[in-house]
Amino acid sequence: MTLARTVDVVPSLLSADFSRLAAELRRVQDGGAEWVTVDAMDGHFVPNLSFGPDLVRAVKRLSPLRVDAHLMVTNPEAAAPWFVKAGADRVIFHLEACPEPEPLLRALRGQGVEAGVAVKPGTPVDGLLPLLAQSDLALVMTVEPGFGGAAFLSAMLPKISALRRALDAGALPCRLQADGGINLETVEAAASAGADVLVAGHGVFGNPDPAAAIRTLRAKAQAAYSGRAG
Ligand code: DX5
């Protein structure tokens, strides 16, 4: 049975205009966003080098938005405490970089921070299944991670559906996030497959009206998610 859920659309700051960060945050807040994602990339786990914990600190100073720190880094156990200290409300790390994820999940939750685990496109979701009951969020990358604006990989939809089936079978509260290439053309497919958190960078900040983009994305995602069979 699918738990009734309010779908979240979470703008990724990777595509934001950092010359006017405060205004960008206000724009997404006007669109009803409650979270933003900070994509931390170390240039090793993924080809890009992006942000550190100081961006989380700045967002927390500038806005009431909650911050998802998505750690695309080789050493999430070492990096996570920096993001917690900076005020991240949720820290998501990659299974590929953390073969023993339970201690980090426990450590994050023990500090009052939501904990999530992510997989790249080439990683099966099997490794996530035993973690769903001890995680606040599972993330399926729907692009090869590294840069905003990449094309949505529809081949990832069965991974989303498999996780949704497992979450529903266990009536687990863990959220299911799709991240990468989410826009007006792809958001319904991701939500229909069972994602209830949709991360969008270019699909929001690449739009002349990010607030309207968020509202439209959320309306389409909610209808698609709620309209799922079962
Ligand atoms: C990995 C990043 C991006 C970002 C979303 O590359 O995680 O997926 O959040 O960027 P868009 O929505 O532009 O693909």
py3Dmol code that shows the C-alpha trace and the ligand (Angstrom):
import py3Dmol

protein = """\
ATOM      1  CA  MET A   1       0.000   0.000   0.000  1.00  0.00           C
ATOM      2  CA  THR A   2       1.429   3.371  -0.939  1.00  0.00           C
ATOM      3  CA  LEU A   3       1.459   5.760   2.002  1.00  0.00           C
ATOM      4  CA  ALA A   4      -0.336   9.017   1.180  1.00  0.00           C
ATOM      5  CA  ARG A   5       2.495  11.407   0.638  1.00  0.00           C
ATOM      6  CA  THR A   6       3.033  15.069  -0.142  1.00  0.00           C
ATOM      7  CA  VAL A   7       5.608  15.166  -2.879  1.00  0.00           C
ATOM      8  CA  ASP A   8       8.549  17.535  -2.360  1.00  0.00           C
ATOM      9  CA  VAL A   9      10.357  19.398  -5.127  1.00  0.00           C
ATOM     10  CA  VAL A  10      13.839  20.319  -3.926  1.00  0.00           C
ATOM     11  CA  PRO A  11      15.792  22.874  -5.980  1.00  0.00           C
ATOM     12  CA  SER A  12      19.455  22.050  -6.434  1.00  0.00           C
ATOM     13  CA  LEU A  13      21.677  25.119  -5.964  1.00  0.00           C
ATOM     14  CA  LEU A  14      24.145  23.665  -8.474  1.00  0.00           C
ATOM     15  CA  SER A  15      22.347  25.698 -11.167  1.00  0.00           C
ATOM     16  CA  ALA A  16      21.707  28.823  -9.078  1.00  0.00           C
ATOM     17  CA  ASP A  17      23.184  32.280  -9.785  1.00  0.00           C
ATOM     18  CA  PHE A  18      25.637  32.694  -6.885  1.00  0.00           C
ATOM     19  CA  SER A  19      26.092  36.383  -7.606  1.00  0.00           C
ATOM     20  CA  ARG A  20      22.623  36.799  -6.082  1.00  0.00           C
ATOM     21  CA  LEU A  21      22.202  33.850  -3.759  1.00  0.00           C
ATOM     22  CA  ALA A  22      19.784  35.569  -1.357  1.00  0.00           C
ATOM     23  CA  ALA A  23      17.441  36.488  -4.217  1.00  0.00           C
ATOM     24  CA  GLU A  24      17.641  32.966  -5.653  1.00  0.00           C
ATOM     25  CA  LEU A  25      16.692  31.496  -2.282  1.00  0.00           C
ATOM     26  CA  ARG A  26      13.754  33.890  -1.992  1.00  0.00           C
ATOM     27  CA  ARG A  27      12.592  32.923  -5.479  1.00  0.00           C
ATOM     28  CA  VAL A  28      12.485  29.214  -4.696  1.00  0.00           C
ATOM     29  CA  GLN A  29      10.876  29.906  -1.335  1.00  0.00           C
ATOM     30  CA  ASP A  30       8.188  31.904  -3.173  1.00  0.00           C
ATOM     31  CA  GLY A  31       7.570  28.765  -5.190  1.00  0.00           C
ATOM     32  CA  GLY A  32       6.842  26.849  -2.011  1.00  0.00           C
ATOM     33  CA  ALA A  33      10.182  25.051  -1.676  1.00  0.00           C
ATOM     34  CA  GLU A  34      10.952  24.000   1.914  1.00  0.00           C
ATOM     35  CA  TRP A  35      14.311  22.411   1.111  1.00  0.00           C
ATOM     36  CA  VAL A  36      17.277  23.126  -1.149  1.00  0.00           C
ATOM     37  CA  THR A  37      20.026  20.701  -2.106  1.00  0.00           C
ATOM     38  CA  VAL A  38      23.716  21.551  -1.802  1.00  0.00           C
ATOM     39  CA  ASP A  39      25.617  19.206  -4.121  1.00  0.00           C
ATOM     40  CA  ALA A  40      29.051  18.785  -2.534  1.00  0.00           C
ATOM     41  CA  MET A  41      31.470  17.318  -5.070  1.00  0.00           C
ATOM     42  CA  ASP A  42      35.159  16.573  -4.425  1.00  0.00           C
ATOM     43  CA  GLY A  43      36.429  16.225  -8.014  1.00  0.00           C
ATOM     44  CA  HIS A  44      37.348  12.613  -7.217  1.00  0.00           C
ATOM     45  CA  PHE A  45      34.147  10.685  -6.523  1.00  0.00           C
ATOM     46  CA  VAL A  46      32.612  12.713  -9.374  1.00  0.00           C
ATOM     47  CA  PRO A  47      34.461  14.810 -12.011  1.00  0.00           C
ATOM     48  CA  ASN A  48      33.237  18.189 -10.742  1.00  0.00           C
ATOM     49  CA  LEU A  49      34.545  20.212  -7.782  1.00  0.00           C
ATOM     50  CA  SER A  50      31.688  22.232  -6.289  1.00  0.00           C
ATOM     51  CA  PHE A  51      30.821  23.373  -2.762  1.00  0.00           C
ATOM     52  CA  GLY A  52      31.859  22.828   0.833  1.00  0.00           C
ATOM     53  CA  PRO A  53      30.062  23.320   4.151  1.00  0.00           C
ATOM     54  CA  ASP A  54      30.367  27.123   3.951  1.00  0.00           C
ATOM     55  CA  LEU A  55      27.594  27.197   1.368  1.00  0.00           C
ATOM     56  CA  VAL A  56      25.323  25.338   3.789  1.00  0.00           C
ATOM     57  CA  ARG A  57      26.230  27.908   6.472  1.00  0.00           C
ATOM     58  CA  ALA A  58      25.421  30.770   4.087  1.00  0.00           C
ATOM     59  CA  VAL A  59      22.056  29.304   3.061  1.00  0.00           C
ATOM     60  CA  LYS A  60      21.102  28.808   6.713  1.00  0.00           C
ATOM     61  CA  ARG A  61      22.002  32.424   7.439  1.00  0.00           C
ATOM     62  CA  LEU A  62      20.095  33.758   4.438  1.00  0.00           C
ATOM     63  CA  SER A  63      16.883  31.747   4.564  1.00  0.00           C
ATOM     64  CA  PRO A  64      14.620  29.463   6.632  1.00  0.00           C
ATOM     65  CA  LEU A  65      14.937  26.767   3.974  1.00  0.00           C
ATOM     66  CA  ARG A  66      16.109  23.361   5.131  1.00  0.00           C
ATOM     67  CA  VAL A  67      19.298  22.094   3.534  1.00  0.00           C
ATOM     68  CA  ASP A  68      19.961  18.707   1.980  1.00  0.00           C
ATOM     69  CA  ALA A  69      23.737  18.162   1.780  1.00  0.00           C
ATOM     70  CA  HIS A  70      24.316  15.607  -0.988  1.00  0.00           C
ATOM     71  CA  LEU A  71      27.886  14.376  -0.468  1.00  0.00           C
ATOM     72  CA  MET A  72      29.355  13.196  -3.740  1.00  0.00           C
ATOM     73  CA  VAL A  73      32.702  12.643  -2.052  1.00  0.00           C
ATOM     74  CA  THR A  74      35.090   9.738  -1.562  1.00  0.00           C
ATOM     75  CA  ASN A  75      35.238  10.075   2.220  1.00  0.00           C
ATOM     76  CA  PRO A  76      31.733  10.801   3.517  1.00  0.00           C
ATOM     77  CA  GLU A  77      32.563   9.693   7.089  1.00  0.00           C
ATOM     78  CA  ALA A  78      35.178  12.454   7.293  1.00  0.00           C
ATOM     79  CA  ALA A  79      33.167  15.067   5.389  1.00  0.00           C
ATOM     80  CA  ALA A  80      29.744  14.600   7.029  1.00  0.00           C
ATOM     81  CA  PRO A  81      30.636  16.191  10.411  1.00  0.00           C
ATOM     82  CA  TRP A  82      31.629  19.424   8.626  1.00  0.00           C
ATOM     83  CA  PHE A  83      28.221  19.656   6.985  1.00  0.00           C
ATOM     84  CA  VAL A  84      26.396  18.833  10.208  1.00  0.00           C
ATOM     85  CA  LYS A  85      28.368  21.569  11.988  1.00  0.00           C
ATOM     86  CA  ALA A  86      27.468  24.004   9.188  1.00  0.00           C
ATOM     87  CA  GLY A  87      23.770  23.354   9.849  1.00  0.00           C
ATOM     88  CA  ALA A  88      22.706  20.777   7.255  1.00  0.00           C
ATOM     89  CA  ASP A  89      19.278  19.365   8.062  1.00  0.00           C
ATOM     90  CA  ARG A  90      19.862  16.197   6.055  1.00  0.00           C
ATOM     91  CA  VAL A  91      23.097  14.579   4.890  1.00  0.00           C
ATOM     92  CA  ILE A  92      23.001  12.129   1.991  1.00  0.00           C
ATOM     93  CA  PHE A  93      26.075  10.047   1.231  1.00  0.00           C
ATOM     94  CA  HIS A  94      26.850   7.458  -1.439  1.00  0.00           C
ATOM     95  CA  LEU A  95      26.835   3.724  -0.860  1.00  0.00           C
ATOM     96  CA  GLU A  96      29.727   3.428  -3.349  1.00  0.00           C
ATOM     97  CA  ALA A  97      31.891   5.533  -0.999  1.00  0.00           C
ATOM     98  CA  CYS A  98      30.778   3.913   2.267  1.00  0.00           C
ATOM     99  CA  PRO A  99      30.723   0.095   2.261  1.00  0.00           C
ATOM    100  CA  GLU A 100      29.681   0.066   5.956  1.00  0.00           C
ATOM    101  CA  PRO A 101      26.888   2.707   5.950  1.00  0.00           C
ATOM    102  CA  GLU A 102      25.098   1.795   9.203  1.00  0.00           C
ATOM    103  CA  PRO A 103      27.524   3.563  11.577  1.00  0.00           C
ATOM    104  CA  LEU A 104      27.322   6.789   9.579  1.00  0.00           C
ATOM    105  CA  LEU A 105      23.533   6.574   9.418  1.00  0.00           C
ATOM    106  CA  ARG A 106      23.429   6.122  13.202  1.00  0.00           C
ATOM    107  CA  ALA A 107      25.929   8.929  13.796  1.00  0.00           C
ATOM    108  CA  LEU A 108      23.957  11.397  11.690  1.00  0.00           C
ATOM    109  CA  ARG A 109      20.611  10.544  13.250  1.00  0.00           C
ATOM    110  CA  GLY A 110      22.213  10.624  16.688  1.00  0.00           C
ATOM    111  CA  GLN A 111      23.071  14.276  16.025  1.00  0.00           C
ATOM    112  CA  GLY A 112      19.478  15.088  15.097  1.00  0.00           C
ATOM    113  CA  VAL A 113      20.233  15.210  11.356  1.00  0.00           C
ATOM    114  CA  GLU A 114      18.249  13.266   8.783  1.00  0.00           C
ATOM    115  CA  ALA A 115      20.354  10.620   7.046  1.00  0.00           C
ATOM    116  CA  GLY A 116      20.124   9.464   3.428  1.00  0.00           C
ATOM    117  CA  VAL A 117      21.971   7.010   1.208  1.00  0.00           C
ATOM    118  CA  ALA A 118      22.411   7.407  -2.556  1.00  0.00           C
ATOM    119  CA  VAL A 119      23.373   5.226  -5.505  1.00  0.00           C
ATOM    120  CA  LYS A 120      24.849   6.227  -8.850  1.00  0.00           C
ATOM    121  CA  PRO A 121      23.209   4.962 -12.058  1.00  0.00           C
ATOM    122  CA  GLY A 122      25.559   1.974 -12.309  1.00  0.00           C
ATOM    123  CA  THR A 123      24.899   0.747  -8.766  1.00  0.00           C
ATOM    124  CA  PRO A 124      21.979  -1.648  -8.144  1.00  0.00           C
ATOM    125  CA  VAL A 125      19.521  -0.772  -5.379  1.00  0.00           C
ATOM    126  CA  ASP A 126      20.060  -4.158  -3.662  1.00  0.00           C
ATOM    127  CA  GLY A 127      22.538  -2.558  -1.257  1.00  0.00           C
ATOM    128  CA  LEU A 128      19.953   0.037  -0.222  1.00  0.00           C
ATOM    129  CA  LEU A 129      17.176  -2.433   0.625  1.00  0.00           C
ATOM    130  CA  PRO A 130      18.516  -3.466   4.069  1.00  0.00           C
ATOM    131  CA  LEU A 131      19.101   0.214   4.947  1.00  0.00           C
ATOM    132  CA  LEU A 132      15.616   1.563   4.271  1.00  0.00           C
ATOM    133  CA  ALA A 133      14.374   0.992   7.823  1.00  0.00           C
ATOM    134  CA  GLN A 134      17.322   2.947   9.279  1.00  0.00           C
ATOM    135  CA  SER A 135      17.382   5.787   6.726  1.00  0.00           C
ATOM    136  CA  ASP A 136      15.324   8.932   6.301  1.00  0.00           C
ATOM    137  CA  LEU A 137      15.859   9.022   2.541  1.00  0.00           C
ATOM    138  CA  ALA A 138      17.077   6.859  -0.320  1.00  0.00           C
ATOM    139  CA  LEU A 139      18.377   8.641  -3.421  1.00  0.00           C
ATOM    140  CA  VAL A 140      18.440   7.235  -6.940  1.00  0.00           C
ATOM    141  CA  MET A 141      20.661   9.281  -9.258  1.00  0.00           C
ATOM    142  CA  THR A 142      18.862   9.701 -12.567  1.00  0.00           C
ATOM    143  CA  VAL A 143      21.966  11.173 -14.239  1.00  0.00           C
ATOM    144  CA  GLU A 144      25.651  10.374 -14.007  1.00  0.00           C
ATOM    145  CA  PRO A 145      26.505  12.785 -11.168  1.00  0.00           C
ATOM    146  CA  GLY A 146      28.799  15.753 -11.625  1.00  0.00           C
ATOM    147  CA  PHE A 147      27.077  18.525 -13.524  1.00  0.00           C
ATOM    148  CA  GLY A 148      23.647  20.106 -13.769  1.00  0.00           C
ATOM    149  CA  GLY A 149      21.615  20.025 -16.947  1.00  0.00           C
ATOM    150  CA  ALA A 150      22.340  16.399 -17.865  1.00  0.00           C
ATOM    151  CA  ALA A 151      19.696  14.276 -19.582  1.00  0.00           C
ATOM    152  CA  PHE A 152      17.346  12.147 -17.442  1.00  0.00           C
ATOM    153  CA  LEU A 153      18.165   8.421 -17.545  1.00  0.00           C
ATOM    154  CA  SER A 154      14.803   6.662 -17.861  1.00  0.00           C
ATOM    155  CA  ALA A 155      16.648   3.365 -17.398  1.00  0.00           C
ATOM    156  CA  MET A 156      16.730   4.306 -13.703  1.00  0.00           C
ATOM    157  CA  LEU A 157      12.934   4.099 -13.376  1.00  0.00           C
ATOM    158  CA  PRO A 158      12.890   0.375 -12.474  1.00  0.00           C
ATOM    159  CA  LYS A 159      15.307   1.127  -9.617  1.00  0.00           C
ATOM    160  CA  ILE A 160      12.909   3.754  -8.283  1.00  0.00           C
ATOM    161  CA  SER A 161       9.976   1.337  -8.613  1.00  0.00           C
ATOM    162  CA  ALA A 162      11.851  -1.444  -6.834  1.00  0.00           C
ATOM    163  CA  LEU A 163      12.613   0.816  -3.881  1.00  0.00           C
ATOM    164  CA  ARG A 164       9.027   2.072  -3.809  1.00  0.00           C
ATOM    165  CA  ARG A 165       7.747  -1.503  -3.652  1.00  0.00           C
ATOM    166  CA  ALA A 166      10.090  -2.279  -0.762  1.00  0.00           C
ATOM    167  CA  LEU A 167       9.116   0.903   1.114  1.00  0.00           C
ATOM    168  CA  ASP A 168       5.412   0.234   0.632  1.00  0.00           C
ATOM    169  CA  ALA A 169       5.744  -3.447   1.596  1.00  0.00           C
ATOM    170  CA  GLY A 170       7.337  -2.418   4.870  1.00  0.00           C
ATOM    171  CA  ALA A 171       5.178   0.709   5.313  1.00  0.00           C
ATOM    172  CA  LEU A 172       8.479   2.538   5.853  1.00  0.00           C
ATOM    173  CA  PRO A 173       8.548   6.344   6.219  1.00  0.00           C
ATOM    174  CA  CYS A 174      11.884   6.692   4.388  1.00  0.00           C
ATOM    175  CA  ARG A 175      11.600   9.206   1.507  1.00  0.00           C
ATOM    176  CA  LEU A 176      12.549   8.230  -2.040  1.00  0.00           C
ATOM    177  CA  GLN A 177      14.443  10.905  -3.959  1.00  0.00           C
ATOM    178  CA  ALA A 178      15.140  11.115  -7.699  1.00  0.00           C
ATOM    179  CA  ASP A 179      17.979  13.456  -8.607  1.00  0.00           C
ATOM    180  CA  GLY A 180      19.119  14.505 -12.050  1.00  0.00           C
ATOM    181  CA  GLY A 181      17.446  15.677 -15.221  1.00  0.00           C
ATOM    182  CA  ILE A 182      14.120  16.336 -13.494  1.00  0.00           C
ATOM    183  CA  ASN A 183      12.077  18.850 -15.507  1.00  0.00           C
ATOM    184  CA  LEU A 184       8.576  19.371 -16.891  1.00  0.00           C
ATOM    185  CA  GLU A 185       9.089  16.525 -19.356  1.00  0.00           C
ATOM    186  CA  THR A 186      10.513  13.944 -16.928  1.00  0.00           C
ATOM    187  CA  VAL A 187       9.014  14.703 -13.496  1.00  0.00           C
ATOM    188  CA  GLU A 188       5.857  12.650 -14.022  1.00  0.00           C
ATOM    189  CA  ALA A 189       7.787   9.514 -14.980  1.00  0.00           C
ATOM    190  CA  ALA A 190       9.923   9.760 -11.835  1.00  0.00           C
ATOM    191  CA  ALA A 191       6.922  10.380  -9.572  1.00  0.00           C
ATOM    192  CA  SER A 192       4.840   7.656 -11.225  1.00  0.00           C
ATOM    193  CA  ALA A 193       7.684   5.228 -10.552  1.00  0.00           C
ATOM    194  CA  GLY A 194       7.428   6.126  -6.871  1.00  0.00           C
ATOM    195  CA  ALA A 195       9.809   9.009  -6.141  1.00  0.00           C
ATOM    196  CA  ASP A 196       8.260  11.375  -3.584  1.00  0.00           C
ATOM    197  CA  VAL A 197      11.173  13.813  -3.472  1.00  0.00           C
ATOM    198  CA  LEU A 198      12.287  15.322  -6.800  1.00  0.00           C
ATOM    199  CA  VAL A 199      15.534  17.287  -7.011  1.00  0.00           C
ATOM    200  CA  ALA A 200      15.709  19.801  -9.853  1.00  0.00           C
ATOM    201  CA  GLY A 201      18.528  22.195 -10.662  1.00  0.00           C
ATOM    202  CA  HIS A 202      18.363  23.264 -14.279  1.00  0.00           C
ATOM    203  CA  GLY A 203      14.639  22.478 -14.344  1.00  0.00           C
ATOM    204  CA  VAL A 204      14.139  25.243 -11.746  1.00  0.00           C
ATOM    205  CA  PHE A 205      16.962  27.784 -12.133  1.00  0.00           C
ATOM    206  CA  GLY A 206      17.078  27.396 -15.900  1.00  0.00           C
ATOM    207  CA  ASN A 207      13.498  28.683 -15.990  1.00  0.00           C
ATOM    208  CA  PRO A 208      12.894  32.470 -16.160  1.00  0.00           C
ATOM    209  CA  ASP A 209      10.432  32.040 -13.280  1.00  0.00           C
ATOM    210  CA  PRO A 210      11.842  29.480 -10.811  1.00  0.00           C
ATOM    211  CA  ALA A 211       8.907  29.906  -8.429  1.00  0.00           C
ATOM    212  CA  ALA A 212       6.405  29.029 -11.167  1.00  0.00           C
ATOM    213  CA  ALA A 213       8.608  26.136 -12.285  1.00  0.00           C
ATOM    214  CA  ILE A 214       8.597  24.670  -8.784  1.00  0.00           C
ATOM    215  CA  ARG A 215       4.823  25.008  -8.501  1.00  0.00           C
ATOM    216  CA  THR A 216       4.263  23.328 -11.860  1.00  0.00           C
ATOM    217  CA  LEU A 217       6.780  20.566 -11.147  1.00  0.00           C
ATOM    218  CA  ARG A 218       5.153  19.849  -7.816  1.00  0.00           C
ATOM    219  CA  ALA A 219       1.613  19.801  -9.228  1.00  0.00           C
ATOM    220  CA  LYS A 220       2.641  17.389 -11.987  1.00  0.00           C
ATOM    221  CA  ALA A 221       4.632  15.218  -9.581  1.00  0.00           C
ATOM    222  CA  GLN A 222       1.854  15.084  -6.981  1.00  0.00           C
ATOM    223  CA  ALA A 223      -0.750  14.076  -9.556  1.00  0.00           C
ATOM    224  CA  ALA A 224       1.545  11.403 -10.997  1.00  0.00           C
ATOM    225  CA  TYR A 225       2.566  10.045  -7.593  1.00  0.00           C
ATOM    226  CA  SER A 226      -0.983   9.997  -6.198  1.00  0.00           C
ATOM    227  CA  GLY A 227      -2.275   8.421  -9.376  1.00  0.00           C
ATOM    228  CA  ARG A 228      -0.030   5.382  -9.017  1.00  0.00           C
ATOM    229  CA  ALA A 229      -1.795   2.061  -8.895  1.00  0.00           C
ATOM    230  CA  GLY A 230      -1.903   0.303  -5.516  1.00  0.00           C
TER     231      GLY A 230
END
"""
ligand_1 = """\
14
DX5
C 24.659 15.604 -9.787
C 23.772 16.626 -9.134
C 22.694 17.111 -10.104
C 21.804 18.165 -9.499
C 20.525 18.300 -10.291
O 25.044 15.960 -11.025
O 23.173 16.012 -8.014
O 21.957 15.998 -10.478
O 21.480 17.844 -8.196
O 20.849 18.934 -11.480
P 19.848 18.920 -12.744
O 18.442 18.989 -12.221
O 20.219 20.167 -13.530
O 20.115 17.654 -13.470
"""
view = py3Dmol.view(width=600, height=400)
view.addModel(protein, "pdb")
view.setStyle({"model": 0}, {"cartoon": {"style": "trace"}})
view.addModel(ligand_1, "xyz")
view.setStyle({"model": 1}, {"stick": {}})
view.zoomTo()
view.show()
